[in-house]
């Protein structure tokens, strides 16, 4: 039997109660888009952008800027960057 994890998550979120804080790791903006759009309705999110595998540094900073742009567009105020 296949498990529908989306339905399981929806049930958990129904029982969440008050709005909570969530620290969400993100390796890049494209990977985090759906999760951020979905969970921002339920949580005050702080995004931790961290991906030490990106090279050269200019690519890392370009992706960091894109992550910040996405968060700004979605109304997520807090973005922390791990170096």
C-alpha positions in Angstrom: 0.0 0.0 0.0 1.4 3.4 -0.9 1.5 6.1 1.7 0.3 9.5 0.9 2.7 11.7 2.8 0.9 14.9 1.7 -2.3 13.8 3.4 -0.3 12.8 6.5 1.3 16.3 6.6 -2.1 18.0 6.1 -3.5 16.1 9.1 -0.5 17.1 11.3 -0.8 20.7 10.3 -4.5 20.7 11.2 -3.5 19.8 14.7 -0.7 22.3 14.9 -2.6 24.8 17.0 -0.9 28.2 17.2 1.6 29.4 14.6 5.0 28.0 15.3 8.6 28.9 14.3 10.5 26.8 11.8 14.1 26.7 10.8 14.3 25.3 7.3 17.6 24.4 5.6 17.8 25.3 1.9 20.5 24.3 -0.5 19.1 26.6 -3.3 16.0 28.6 -4.2 14.6 26.1 -6.8 14.7 23.2 -4.3 12.9 25.2 -1.6 10.3 27.0 -3.6 7.3 24.6 -3.1 8.2 23.9 0.6 8.4 27.6 1.4 5.2 28.4 -0.5 3.3 25.7 1.3 4.7 26.0 4.8 4.7 29.8 5.1 0.9 29.6 5.7 1.6 27.6 8.9 5.0 28.7 10.2 7.1 31.8 10.8 10.1 30.5 8.8 13.8 31.3 9.1 15.7 29.9 6.1 19.2 28.7 6.5 20.9 28.8 3.1 23.9 26.5 3.3 25.6 24.5 0.5 29.4 24.2 0.8 29.6 22.2 -2.4 29.0 25.1 -4.7 32.0 26.3 -6.6 33.3 28.8 -7.5 32.4 31.3 -4.8 30.7 33.6 -7.4 28.2 30.8 -8.0 27.5 30.5 -4.3 26.9 34.2 -4.0 24.6 34.2 -7.0 22.5 31.4 -5.6 22.5 33.1 -2.2 21.1 36.3 -3.8 18.4 34.2 -5.6 17.4 32.5 -2.3 17.1 35.9 -0.6 15.1 37.2 -3.6 12.7 34.3 -3.4 12.2 34.7 0.4 11.5 38.4 -0.1 8.9 37.7 -2.7 7.2 35.2 -0.4 7.3 37.5 2.6 9.9 35.5 4.6 11.9 38.0 6.5 14.7 35.9 7.9 17.4 34.3 5.8 20.6 33.1 7.5 23.6 32.1 5.4 26.1 29.5 6.4 29.6 29.8 5.0 
